[in-house]
Amino acid sequence: MDNYSISGGMENESTIEVVPRPVDRYIVAALFSVIMSAGLFGNGLVIAAVIVSKELQSVTYAFVVALSVSDLLTMLNIPWSIVAILSTDGWPLPHWICALTGLNMIALIGFSICTMACIAVNRLLLFTISRQTFDKIFSPINTALIIVINGVFNYTVASPPVYSNFGKLGYDRQYSSCTWDKTNSNSEIFELFVVSFQYPIPLLVCITCYIKLFFVIRNQTKVMLSTQDSTGSTSAASNLRKSLSKRQMQVTKSMFYILCTFLACTVPFAIIMMSSSPGRLGPYTGCILLLNSALNPLIYATKMPHFKTDMKRVLFCRYSQAHKRHEHGETAPMCKQVTTANCVLTTNHAICF
């Protein structure tokens, strides 16, 4: 591995070890390309499904759409990361391109993680407060405001190097990436600042909400089934019981996948960035972090019945069917089964996602 020295001005005189070896550069560049292709396709499919299906154009899916847009923009910045990782003699293009890429990557990844936390809170409140209160909290205006505040917050966290010497955005020669320049005297403090604001709180929110949501759904399902038993068991009630049991398992699995994916993709990067000597693992944990943006369409879209159906129709160019379903007022089969008078939960919400 190569070493180089930087001195003078506001920067520390130091010797920085260039981590990526030739084989690492090619492997990471290939992984970036695969992640970018999958992310562009998946997130583009989610956005297209919302455009062609009026049924998906609602406040309920606003956070999912915001997440997909953020992830799509993250994918569009990856080509510059590929240029950086393959450049052995420094950044070959104008500096502002790499600096802007670093700003966008830091802010957009943070926005994506915070949006997942917003989705977790949204899902929890859907089952723990009245529908009227829920609709007031997540009105179109409030939802748009939450999304805007989320974006402003993450760009604010990423932008101190733009107007001060608190870190420096641009080419990181140590890891051959467009993030922040480690030759700046405040680089380590800026890294800690970003990681501290963007990761621990959303992580805690996701874990807390999904664990609590699991127990809420389980308890409310028991109440419904108990009510059915007290009024007499019928063939319809038996079918409902089976449907609810299957539905509960699907919800549990979905939450498990969401939580595990969030942990698997973000925690390794956060730990490596906070360690004193990340070594060769640094670029690879960056790949894992970006992988989260490519996996989100699979986790959030395919687990939602409406998204799953409309994404298939978009994929196979059956746009007219999506419009016909909306015009005829069709709903998901599970909704039809549980939205009867005897199938309403104690919080006035049916188990229908």
C-alpha positions in Angstrom: 0.0 0.0 0.0 1.1 3.6 -0.7 1.8 6.4 1.7 1.7 10.1 1.2 2.2 13.2 3.3 0.2 16.4 3.5 1.3 19.5 5.5 0.7 23.2 5.8 -2.2 25.6 6.3 -5.1 24.4 8.5 -4.2 20.7 7.9 -2.2 18.4 10.0 1.1 17.1 8.8 0.6 13.4 8.6 1.2 10.2 6.7 -1.9 8.6 5.5 -2.0 5.0 4.3 -3.8 4.5 1.0 -6.1 1.5 1.8 -7.6 0.2 -1.5 -5.3 -2.3 -3.2 -5.7 -2.8 -7.0 -7.9 -5.9 -6.5 -10.0 -4.0 -3.9 -10.6 -1.2 -6.4 -11.9 -3.5 -9.1 -14.1 -5.5 -6.7 -15.6 -2.4 -5.1 -16.2 -0.8 -8.5 -18.0 -3.9 -9.7 -20.1 -4.0 -6.5 -21.0 -0.4 -6.9 -22.1 -1.0 -10.5 -24.3 -4.0 -9.5 -25.9 -2.0 -6.6 -26.5 1.0 -8.8 -28.2 -1.1 -11.5 -30.4 -2.9 -9.0 -31.2 0.3 -7.1 -32.1 2.3 -10.2 -34.4 -0.5 -11.5 -36.1 -1.2 -8.1 -36.6 2.4 -7.0 -37.6 3.4 -10.5 -40.2 0.7 -10.6 -41.7 1.9 -7.3 -41.9 5.5 -8.5 -43.4 4.4 -11.8 -46.0 2.3 -10.0 -47.1 5.4 -8.0 -47.3 7.5 -11.2 -49.6 5.0 -13.1 -51.7 3.9 -10.1 -54.1 6.4 -8.5 -54.6 4.0 -5.7 -51.0 4.5 -4.5 -51.2 8.3 -4.7 -52.1 8.8 -1.0 -50.5 10.0 2.2 -50.0 6.4 3.3 -47.4 5.8 0.7 -45.8 9.3 0.8 -42.9 8.1 2.9 -42.3 5.1 0.8 -42.2 7.3 -2.3 -39.8 9.8 -0.6 -37.6 6.9 0.4 -37.5 5.6 -3.2 -36.7 9.1 -4.6 -33.9 9.5 -2.1 -32.5 6.0 -2.9 -32.8 6.7 -6.6 -30.8 9.9 -6.2 -28.2 8.1 -4.1 -27.8 5.6 -7.0 -27.3 8.4 -9.5 -24.3 9.6 -7.5 -22.6 6.2 -7.5 -20.9 6.7 -11.0 -18.7 9.4 -9.4 -17.8 7.0 -6.6 -16.8 4.4 -9.3 -14.6 7.1 -10.9 -13.0 7.8 -7.5 -12.3 4.2 -6.5 -10.7 3.5 -9.9 -8.5 6.6 -9.7 -5.0 5.8 -8.4 -3.5 9.2 -8.9 -6.1 11.4 -7.2 -9.4 12.8 -8.4 -9.2 13.4 -12.2 -12.1 15.7 -12.6 -13.0 19.2 -11.2 -13.0 19.2 -7.4 -16.5 20.6 -7.0 -18.0 17.4 -8.6 -16.4 15.2 -6.0 -17.4 17.6 -3.2 -21.0 17.8 -4.4 -21.1 14.0 -4.6 -19.9 13.7 -1.0 -22.5 16.2 0.2 -25.3 14.4 -1.6 -24.2 10.9 -0.5 -24.0 11.9 3.1 -27.3 13.8 3.1 -29.3 11.3 1.0 -28.2 8.2 2.9 -29.1 10.0 6.1 -32.4 11.0 4.6 -33.1 7.4 3.6 -32.4 6.1 7.1 -34.5 8.8 8.8 -37.3 8.1 6.4 -37.3 4.5 7.4 -37.6 5.7 11.0 -40.6 7.9 10.0 -42.2 4.8 8.3 -41.8 2.8 11.5 -43.5 5.6 13.6 -46.2 5.8 11.0 -47.0 2.1 11.2 -47.0 2.1 15.0 -49.3 5.0 15.3 -51.7 3.5 12.7 -52.4 0.7 15.3 -52.2 2.6 18.5 -54.2 5.8 18.1 -57.6 6.5 16.7 -58.0 6.9 12.9 -59.2 10.5 13.3 -56.0 11.4 15.3 -53.8 9.5 12.9 -55.3 11.4 9.9 -54.7 14.7 11.6 -51.1 13.9 12.4 -50.4 12.5 8.9 -52.4 15.0 6.9 -51.0 15.7 3.4 -49.6 19.0 4.6 -48.0 17.6 7.7 -46.6 14.6 5.9 -45.0 16.9 3.2 -43.6 19.1 6.0 -42.1 16.1 7.8 -40.4 15.0 4.5 -39.1 18.5 3.9 -37.8 18.9 7.5 -36.1 15.5 7.1 -34.3 16.6 4.0 -33.3 20.0 5.4 -32.0 18.3 8.6 -29.8 15.8 6.8 -28.3 18.4 4.4 -27.7 20.7 7.4 -25.8 17.9 9.1 -23.7 17.2 5.9 -23.0 20.9 5.0 -20.7 22.4 7.7 -17.6 21.8 5.5 -19.2 24.0 2.8 -19.1 27.2 4.9 -16.4 26.4 7.6 -13.3 24.5 8.3 -15.3 21.9 10.2 -14.3 19.0 7.8 -13.7 19.2 4.1 -15.9 17.6 1.4 -14.2 16.1 -1.6 -11.8 13.3 -2.6 -10.6 11.1 0.2 -7.3 9.7 -1.0 -7.1 7.2 1.8 -10.2 5.3 0.6 -10.4 6.7 -2.9 -13.9 7.9 -2.4 -15.9 11.1 -2.8 -16.9 11.8 0.8 -14.7 14.0 3.0 -11.0 14.8 2.8 -9.2 13.2 5.8 -6.3 15.6 5.5 -8.5 18.3 7.1 -7.6 18.8 10.8 -11.3 18.4 11.8 -12.0 15.3 9.7 -12.3 12.9 12.5 -14.6 15.2 14.5 -16.8 15.7 11.4 -17.1 11.9 10.9 -18.2 11.5 14.5 -20.6 14.4 14.1 -22.3 12.8 11.0 -22.5 9.3 12.4 -23.8 10.5 15.7 -26.6 12.5 14.2 -27.7 10.2 11.4 -27.5 6.7 12.8 -28.2 6.0 16.5 -31.5 7.8 16.8 -33.2 6.4 13.7 -31.8 2.9 14.7 -33.3 3.2 18.1 -36.6 4.4 16.7 -36.9 1.5 14.2 -36.1 -1.1 16.8 -38.5 0.3 19.4 -41.4 0.9 17.0 -41.2 -2.5 15.3 -40.9 -4.5 18.5 -43.8 -2.6 20.0 -45.9 -3.0 16.8 -45.4 -6.7 16.9 -46.9 -7.0 20.4 -49.7 -4.5 19.6 -50.8 -6.5 16.5 -50.5 -9.8 18.4 -52.6 -8.6 21.3 -55.3 -7.0 19.1 -55.5 -10.1 17.0 -56.2 -12.1 20.2 -58.9 -9.7 21.2 -60.6 -10.1 17.8 -60.4 -13.9 17.9 -61.8 -13.9 21.5 -64.7 -11.7 20.3 -65.4 -14.1 17.5 -65.4 -17.1 19.9 -67.8 -15.4 22.3 -70.3 -14.8 19.6 -70.2 -18.3 18.3 -67.9 -20.0 15.8 -69.0 -20.2 12.2 -67.4 -21.3 9.0 -66.7 -17.7 8.1 -65.1 -17.1 11.5 -62.9 -20.1 11.1 -61.7 -18.9 7.7 -61.1 -15.4 9.2 -59.0 -17.0 12.0 -56.8 -18.7 9.5 -56.5 -15.6 7.4 -55.5 -13.5 10.4 -53.0 -16.1 11.6 -51.4 -16.1 8.1 -51.5 -12.3 8.0 -49.9 -12.0 11.4 -47.0 -14.2 10.3 -46.5 -12.1 7.1 -46.4 -8.9 9.1 -44.0 -10.4 11.6 -41.7 -11.6 8.8 -41.9 -8.2 7.1 -40.9 -6.4 10.3 -38.1 -8.9 10.9 -36.7 -8.4 7.3 -36.9 -4.6 7.7 -35.1 -4.5 11.0 -32.4 -7.0 10.0 -31.7 -5.2 6.7 -31.5 -1.9 8.5 -29.0 -3.3 11.0 -27.0 -5.3 8.5 -26.5 -2.4 6.2 -26.0 0.5 8.6 -24.4 -0.8 11.7 -21.2 -2.2 10.1 -20.5 1.2 8.4 -21.1 3.2 11.6 -18.8 0.9 13.6 -16.0 1.0 11.0 -16.2 4.8 10.6 -16.0 5.3 14.4 -13.0 3.0 14.8 -9.5 4.4 14.8 -8.2 2.0 12.1 -11.0 0.8 9.6 -8.4 -0.8 7.3 -9.5 -2.5 4.1 -13.0 -3.1 5.4 -13.9 0.6 5.0 -14.8 0.5 1.2 -16.7 -2.7 1.6 -18.8 -1.5 4.4 -19.6 1.5 2.2 -20.9 -1.0 -0.4 -23.1 -2.6 2.3 -24.4 0.8 3.3 -25.4 1.6 -0.3 -26.9 -1.8 -0.7 -29.6 -0.7 1.7 -30.9 1.7 -0.9 -31.1 -1.0 -3.5 -32.9 -3.4 -1.1 -35.5 -1.0 0.1 -37.8 -1.5 -2.9 -37.9 -5.2 -2.1 -38.5 -4.7 1.6 -41.0 -1.9 1.5 -42.7 -2.3 -1.9 -43.1 -6.1 -2.4 -44.4 -6.5 1.2 -47.3 -4.1 0.5 -50.1 -5.8 -1.5 -51.0 -2.8 -3.6 -47.4 -2.0 -4.5 -46.7 -5.6 -5.3 -49.6 -5.8 -7.7 -49.0 -2.5 -9.4 -45.3 -3.0 -9.7 -45.9 -6.2 -11.6 -48.3 -4.4 -13.9 -45.8 -1.7 -14.6 -43.1 -4.3 -15.2 -45.2 -6.1 -17.8 -46.7 -2.8 -19.2 -50.2 -3.5 -18.0 -50.9 0.1 -17.1 -54.6 0.0 -18.0 -55.4 -2.7 -15.5 -54.1 -0.5 -12.7 -56.5 2.3 -13.7 -59.4 -0.1 -14.2 -58.9 -1.5 -10.7 -59.0 1.9 -9.2 -62.1 3.0 -11.3 -64.0 -0.1 -10.3 -63.1 0.4 -6.6 -61.4 -2.9 -6.2 -59.5 -3.4 -3.0 -57.1 -6.1 -1.7 -58.7 -9.4 -0.8 -57.5 -9.2 2.7 -59.2 -5.9 3.2 -62.5 -7.3 2.0 -62.2 -10.1 4.6 -61.5 -8.0 7.6 -63.3 -4.8 7.1 -66.7 -6.1 8.4 -68.4 -4.9 11.6 -67.0 -7.9 13.6 -63.5 -7.5 12.3 -62.6 -4.0 13.5 -59.7 -3.7 16.0 -60.0 -2.0 19.3 -58.3 1.1 17.7 -60.8 1.2 14.9 -58.2 -0.2 12.4 -58.5 -3.4 10.4 -55.4 -5.5 10.0 -54.9 -4.5 6.3 -51.6 -3.2 5.1 
